[in-house]
Amino acid sequence: MAAKTTTENDIADEDLEPVADETARQAQRVVAAYAADADECRMLLSMLGIGPNPKSD
């Protein structure tokens, strides 16, 4: 059976707010603990939008 798609519950990008820094850090720790390897960890963090901040030189 194919999954039904709906736009009824979709959230627009402008309606999303960034998570607090502490919440993001806690989520990063949980993802890192359960990820199989570094590549999976990076992928999951990126998907969640809580990847590491780019380093400034």
Distance bins in CASP14 RR format, pairs under 12 A and 6 or more apart:
PFRMAT RR
TARGET T0000
AUTHOR 0000-0000-0000
RMODE 2
METHOD distances of the structure
MODEL  1
10 16 0 0 0 0 0 1 0 0 0 0 0
11 17 0 0 0 0 0 1 0 0 0 0 0
16 49 0 0 0 0 0 1 0 0 0 0 0
17 23 0 0 0 0 0 1 0 0 0 0 0
18 24 0 0 0 0 1 0 0 0 0 0 0
18 48 0 0 0 0 0 1 0 0 0 0 0
18 49 0 0 0 0 1 0 0 0 0 0 0
18 50 0 0 0 0 1 0 0 0 0 0 0
18 51 0 0 0 0 0 1 0 0 0 0 0
18 53 0 0 0 0 0 1 0 0 0 0 0
19 25 0 0 0 0 1 0 0 0 0 0 0
19 26 0 0 0 0 1 0 0 0 0 0 0
19 27 1 0 0 1 0 0 0 0 0 0 0
19 28 0 0 0 0 0 1 0 0 0 0 0
19 48 0 0 0 0 1 0 0 0 0 0 0
19 49 0 0 0 0 1 0 0 0 0 0 0
19 50 1 0 0 1 0 0 0 0 0 0 0
19 51 0 0 0 0 0 1 0 0 0 0 0
20 26 0 0 0 0 1 0 0 0 0 0 0
20 27 0 0 0 0 0 1 0 0 0 0 0
20 50 0 0 0 0 0 1 0 0 0 0 0
21 27 0 0 0 0 0 1 0 0 0 0 0
21 28 0 0 0 0 0 1 0 0 0 0 0
21 50 0 0 0 0 1 0 0 0 0 0 0
21 53 0 0 0 0 1 0 0 0 0 0 0
22 28 0 0 0 0 0 1 0 0 0 0 0
22 29 0 0 0 0 0 1 0 0 0 0 0
22 50 0 0 0 0 0 1 0 0 0 0 0
23 29 0 0 0 0 0 1 0 0 0 0 0
23 30 0 0 0 0 0 1 0 0 0 0 0
23 48 0 0 0 0 0 1 0 0 0 0 0
23 49 0 0 0 0 0 1 0 0 0 0 0
23 50 0 0 0 0 1 0 0 0 0 0 0
24 30 0 0 0 0 0 1 0 0 0 0 0
24 31 0 0 0 0 0 1 0 0 0 0 0
24 45 0 0 0 0 1 0 0 0 0 0 0
24 48 0 0 0 0 1 0 0 0 0 0 0
24 49 0 0 0 0 1 0 0 0 0 0 0
24 50 1 0 1 0 0 0 0 0 0 0 0
24 51 0 0 0 0 1 0 0 0 0 0 0
24 52 0 0 0 0 0 1 0 0 0 0 0
24 53 0 0 0 0 1 0 0 0 0 0 0
25 31 0 0 0 0 0 1 0 0 0 0 0
25 32 0 0 0 0 0 1 0 0 0 0 0
25 45 0 0 0 0 0 1 0 0 0 0 0
25 50 0 0 0 0 1 0 0 0 0 0 0
25 51 0 0 0 0 0 1 0 0 0 0 0
25 52 0 0 0 0 0 1 0 0 0 0 0
25 53 0 0 0 0 0 1 0 0 0 0 0
26 32 0 0 0 0 0 1 0 0 0 0 0
26 33 0 0 0 0 0 1 0 0 0 0 0
26 48 0 0 0 0 0 1 0 0 0 0 0
26 50 0 0 0 0 1 0 0 0 0 0 0
27 33 0 0 0 0 0 1 0 0 0 0 0
27 34 0 0 0 0 0 1 0 0 0 0 0
27 41 0 0 0 0 0 1 0 0 0 0 0
27 44 0 0 0 0 1 0 0 0 0 0 0
27 45 0 0 0 0 1 0 0 0 0 0 0
27 47 0 0 0 0 0 1 0 0 0 0 0
27 48 1 0 0 1 0 0 0 0 0 0 0
27 49 0 0 0 0 1 0 0 0 0 0 0
27 50 1 0 1 0 0 0 0 0 0 0 0
27 51 0 0 0 0 1 0 0 0 0 0 0
28 34 0 0 0 0 0 1 0 0 0 0 0
28 35 0 0 0 0 0 1 0 0 0 0 0
28 41 0 0 0 0 1 0 0 0 0 0 0
28 42 0 0 0 0 0 1 0 0 0 0 0
28 44 0 0 0 0 1 0 0 0 0 0 0
28 45 1 0 0 1 0 0 0 0 0 0 0
28 46 0 0 0 0 0 1 0 0 0 0 0
28 48 0 0 0 0 1 0 0 0 0 0 0
28 49 0 0 0 0 0 1 0 0 0 0 0
28 50 1 0 1 0 0 0 0 0 0 0 0
28 51 1 0 0 1 0 0 0 0 0 0 0
28 52 1 0 0 1 0 0 0 0 0 0 0
28 53 0 0 0 0 0 1 0 0 0 0 0
29 35 0 0 0 0 0 1 0 0 0 0 0
29 41 0 0 0 0 0 1 0 0 0 0 0
29 45 0 0 0 0 0 1 0 0 0 0 0
29 50 0 0 0 0 0 1 0 0 0 0 0
30 41 0 0 0 0 0 1 0 0 0 0 0
30 44 0 0 0 0 1 0 0 0 0 0 0
30 45 0 0 0 0 0 1 0 0 0 0 0
30 48 0 0 0 0 0 1 0 0 0 0 0
30 50 0 0 0 0 0 1 0 0 0 0 0
31 38 0 0 0 0 0 1 0 0 0 0 0
31 40 0 0 0 0 1 0 0 0 0 0 0
31 41 1 0 0 1 0 0 0 0 0 0 0
31 42 0 0 0 0 1 0 0 0 0 0 0
31 43 0 0 0 0 1 0 0 0 0 0 0
31 44 1 0 1 0 0 0 0 0 0 0 0
31 45 1 0 1 0 0 0 0 0 0 0 0
31 46 0 0 0 0 0 1 0 0 0 0 0
31 47 0 0 0 0 1 0 0 0 0 0 0
31 48 1 0 0 1 0 0 0 0 0 0 0
31 49 0 0 0 0 0 1 0 0 0 0 0
31 50 1 0 0 1 0 0 0 0 0 0 0
31 51 0 0 0 0 1 0 0 0 0 0 0
31 52 0 0 0 0 0 1 0 0 0 0 0
32 38 0 0 0 0 1 0 0 0 0 0 0
32 40 0 0 0 0 1 0 0 0 0 0 0
32 41 1 0 1 0 0 0 0 0 0 0 0
32 42 0 0 0 0 1 0 0 0 0 0 0
32 44 0 0 0 0 1 0 0 0 0 0 0
32 45 0 0 0 0 1 0 0 0 0 0 0
32 48 0 0 0 0 0 1 0 0 0 0 0
32 50 0 0 0 0 0 1 0 0 0 0 0
32 51 0 0 0 0 0 1 0 0 0 0 0
32 52 0 0 0 0 0 1 0 0 0 0 0
33 40 0 0 0 0 0 1 0 0 0 0 0
33 41 0 0 0 0 1 0 0 0 0 0 0
33 44 0 0 0 0 0 1 0 0 0 0 0
34 40 0 0 0 0 1 0 0 0 0 0 0
34 41 0 0 0 0 1 0 0 0 0 0 0
34 44 0 0 0 0 1 0 0 0 0 0 0
34 45 0 0 0 0 0 1 0 0 0 0 0
35 41 1 1 0 0 0 0 0 0 0 0 0
35 42 0 0 0 0 1 0 0 0 0 0 0
35 43 0 0 0 0 1 0 0 0 0 0 0
35 44 1 0 0 1 0 0 0 0 0 0 0
35 45 0 0 0 0 1 0 0 0 0 0 0
35 46 0 0 0 0 0 1 0 0 0 0 0
35 47 0 0 0 0 0 1 0 0 0 0 0
35 48 0 0 0 0 0 1 0 0 0 0 0
36 42 0 0 0 0 0 1 0 0 0 0 0
36 43 0 0 0 0 0 1 0 0 0 0 0
36 44 0 0 0 0 1 0 0 0 0 0 0
37 43 0 0 0 0 1 0 0 0 0 0 0
37 44 0 0 0 0 0 1 0 0 0 0 0
38 44 0 0 0 0 0 1 0 0 0 0 0
38 45 0 0 0 0 0 1 0 0 0 0 0
38 52 0 0 0 0 0 1 0 0 0 0 0
39 45 0 0 0 0 0 1 0 0 0 0 0
39 46 0 0 0 0 0 1 0 0 0 0 0
40 46 0 0 0 0 0 1 0 0 0 0 0
40 47 0 0 0 0 0 1 0 0 0 0 0
41 47 0 0 0 0 0 1 0 0 0 0 0
41 48 0 0 0 0 0 1 0 0 0 0 0
41 50 0 0 0 0 0 1 0 0 0 0 0
41 51 0 0 0 0 1 0 0 0 0 0 0
41 52 0 0 0 0 0 1 0 0 0 0 0
42 48 0 0 0 0 0 1 0 0 0 0 0
42 49 0 0 0 0 0 1 0 0 0 0 0
42 50 0 0 0 0 0 1 0 0 0 0 0
42 51 1 0 0 1 0 0 0 0 0 0 0
42 52 0 0 0 0 1 0 0 0 0 0 0
43 49 0 0 0 0 0 1 0 0 0 0 0
43 51 0 0 0 0 1 0 0 0 0 0 0
44 50 0 0 0 0 1 0 0 0 0 0 0
44 51 0 0 0 0 1 0 0 0 0 0 0
45 51 1 1 0 0 0 0 0 0 0 0 0
45 52 1 0 0 1 0 0 0 0 0 0 0
45 53 0 0 0 0 0 1 0 0 0 0 0
46 52 0 0 0 0 1 0 0 0 0 0 0
END
